[in-house]
Amino acid sequence: MSQTQVTVPDLGGIDEVEVIEITIKVGDTVEEEQEILVLESDKATMEVPAPMAGKVAEILVAVGDKVSSGTPVVVMEVSEKTTEQQVEAVQAEPEKADAPKEVGVPNTVEASESIDASETETEIEIEIKVPDIGGANAVEIIEFSVQPGEAIDAEESLLVLESDKATMEVPSPESGIVISFSVSIGDKVSEGDVIGQMRVTQSQVIDKPAAENKPPDTSVAINPQNDQVLTSVLRSSTQGLAEVPIVTSGKVHAGPAVRQLARELGVDLVQVTGSGPRSRIIKEDVQKFVKIKLKQPAAAQSMGVVGSDEDFSKFGPIEKLPLNKIKQVTAKNLVKSWSTIPQVTQFDEADITELEKYRKGSMVSMLDEGVKVSPLAFVLKACVMALQKFPQFNSSLNLDGTALVIKQYYNLGVAVETPDGLLVPVIKHSDSKSIVDFAKESAELAAKARNKKLPIDGMMGGTFTVSSLGGIGGTAFTPIVAAPQVAILGVSKATYKPVWNGLEFEPRLMLPLSLSYDHRVVDGAEAARFARYLCQLLSDTRHMLL
């Protein structure tokens, strides 16, 4: 066994390129052309392949180091089978070293004869228009499938329309990133209407002068003026991967090898958290993500809604009513939450006798004309104060269940019944709201939800949810926690009950509260204290002024 140094190949004049990933370790046996590290310039990413087969004896660089053409990076132990010509090629001067090869260009004579053109990519903005929808006009928007800033593939659903007779999806005309929508839920659109803008990438072919009377070059040097080519560098085509394009959504930071691994494992890199420099995704991040997914229950991964395929018509007359899109989405979310969260419900009662006297008495004279304050506004105010005192209720569990994400903002979701199904508009920055503010904003959001005027971002970002059935009745119920939140408060109808005051029973107006929570995050004692604190706040409005 002999040792030889592996150096950075010719980078086409690029200096000070950063090492962002080392894909081997000391003691590894590598094959010829196997990727050993990944470099990144200001504009592109490139892989450095092993020029020969051997065993890694020493790694001379670390992640974050700056290297140039000819910089020694690895010491390899070369077996006796390695030819003298291979060793001499590795030990040759940097300008004679093989350059990284472009995607689709194998290290053969045939490849060198065909490289008379290259592709560059240019980003442009295009309008998103409603396609042919079968002649229907003024069709209502009932759901957005993506949000501004998200990447989307061609033909993937952008939004959902619903006419009197059918529901239809509007597909994305191309792959790209959605910049903005110019419409909202409830708007009516027709064929040809502009509904938003998106950013797409267009490929342009640039001719290269063909070599005349020159022997074919088996290595393709990288042109520093076309640094974007480096973003497409993969392993040698002899490994059967050159024909696979890299699709970059713009929302992830990962090298070609990591993207290849993600494709092989079926991993969406947008969902992976990077642990490398500048939050770059490395191979270990992808592997860890797959392990976590495999440990999750099958029901959590499917997130489907299991019904019945039994033929009920053999027992008598039936009627089949299709579920609208809102009910279908709600069903999937409920199945996901119920299947993945171990839920427990804590029941309690708040004495709101004095609160109701104040609300219907002296408070009325202090309100502006037309402003009505329901008991729900007091409950929302009390919830914010309870969340501030018990921050674990205003949190989310991270993906692998090893940490709790405590949110420093308070956005209360309020469940609203609409003709099309349950919607949950969110009151943002709830910690800055007064009781009157809660009354006004909850009423406005509920009206928008029922009139299909609620914008898509009006239902996003909630940290805690309140579901009130007070106007309907009932004594208690078990609301389902809305993942990734960890708790939800159910409010039932207040009724008068005889309560012992130490001397006698007296009628008191008692409000039933049902607190469902994620038992992985909250234990029973904490839930009981949270519910008791809510009851204390609601029993005397002066507590809310402290």
Secondary structure, DSSP 8 states (H G I E B T S, - for coil): -EEEEEE----TT--SEEEEEE---TT-EE-TT-EEEEEE-SS-EEEEE-SS-EEEEEE---TT-EE-TT-EEEEEEE-TTS-HHHHHHHHS-GGGS-----TT--SSHHHHHT-SEEEEEEEEEEEEE----TT--SEEEEEESS-TT-EE-TT-EEEEEE-SS-EEEEE-SSSEEEEEES--TT-EE-TT-EEEEEEEEEEEEEE-----S----SS----GGGGGGGGG--S-GGGT-TTS-----SS--B-HHHHHHHHHHT--GGG----SGGG-B-HHHHHHHHHHHHHS-HHHHH---------GGGTS--------HHHHHHHHHHHHHHHHS-EEEEEEEEE-HHHHHHHHTTTGGGS-TT----HHHHHHHHHHHHHHHSGGGGEEE-TTSS-EEE-SS--EEE-EEETTEEE--EETTGGG--HHHHHHHHHHHHHHHHTT---GGGGS--SEEEEE-TTT--S-------TT-SEEEEE---EEEEEE-SSSEEEEEEEEEEEEEETTT--HHHHHHHHHHHHHHHH-GGGGG-
